[in-house]
Amino acid sequence: MKNLVDYTGLRIGSWLGWQIETNWTKLWVYILYSLARPVASTLILVLMFLVIPQGRLNHPLFTYVYIGNAFFMYVYMVLFGISWVIQEDREHYQMLKYVFIAPRKMYFYLAGRGIAKLAITTFSVLVTLAFGLWVLHIQIDLAAINYPLLLLSLFLGLICIAALGVILASLTMVTAHHSMYLTEGIAGMFYLIAGAVYPIDVLPGWLLFLSKLFPLTYWIELVRRSMNITTHSQILAVYSQEELLLILTVSTVILVVASHYIYKSFERISVKYGLVDRLTNY
């Protein structure tokens, strides 16, 4: 197991990621920024719900939408945090080639950088949930939450997201220009098909097919179930919690294995054609 997992690479990547994220200002300013950002994005969702469907914040559908949007922060932030490492280290800091020749496994360095984003995003998610409970009064009974299921589903979902992030980082290694738009576009597509802010039942046929193949669809549904939130998707309602957990577990294992082989393949291509230290935009 020691040979399979590069714990030092994970630790160094996490430490470096944290320094890059937070060293631009004083700690108290960063804390204020971390408090304001999720609240501001949440207020956008609140206004959309009030204006577009003319709904009420005490409606069960708002709680369904609110929780999906809150936990989807992990998808965007961790996905972007891992995949952007290649662009940032290669183009901005121009140190990617040195990371490659270091006696560490690049795969775990990427995962470590994602851990830093994970810690920051967890704080944002907690702030969003607290704002929803105490200010917006969303309908969540803290005593009714299945905490073991919530923690297990979060663990599996975050590994799944990290694996997707490594796959995107692999694509970024061989992408010439504006890799950030690749990540943002794919994150937007995930937001569309995962059912984060609406039941997947409203999707047209071909998007619904993609949604049912996408593991994060089942992850978000499982998180909602663990928090005792009534599902508004008739398609997902037919699955039990155990079935959702099985689907998420199997798909996570498949993605982790696939991410390893995809990364190694693109790494060989980038080394062969001298793409590791290529500067394209900056």
Sequence and secondary structure as in RCSB ss.txt:
>XXXX:A:sequence
MKNLVDYTGLRIGSWLGWQIETNWTKLWVYILYSLARPVASTLILVLMFLVIPQGRLNHPLFTYVYIGNAFFMYV
YMVLFGISWVIQEDREHYQMLKYVFIAPRKMYFYLAGRGIAKLAITTFSVLVTLAFGLWVLHIQIDLAAINYPLL
LLSLFLGLICIAALGVILASLTMVTAHHSMYLTEGIAGMFYLIAGAVYPIDVLPGWLLFLSKLFPLTYWIELVRR
SMNITTHSQILAVYSQEELLLILTVSTVILVVASHYIYKSFERISVKYGLVDRLTNY
>XXXX:A:secstr
 TTT  HHHHHHHHHHHHHHHHTTS HHHHHHHHHHHHHHHHHHHHHHHHHSS   TTSHHHHHHHHHHHHHHHH
HHHHHHHHHHHHIIIIIS  HHHHHHSSS HHHHHHHHHHHHHHHHHHHHHHHHHHHHHTS     GGG  HHHH
HHHHHHHHHHHHHHHHHHHHHHHT  S HHHHHHHHHHHHHHHTTSSS GGGS HHHHHHHHH HHHHHHHHHHH
HTT     HHHHTS HHHHHHHHHHHHHHHHHHHHHHHHHHHHHHHHTT TT     
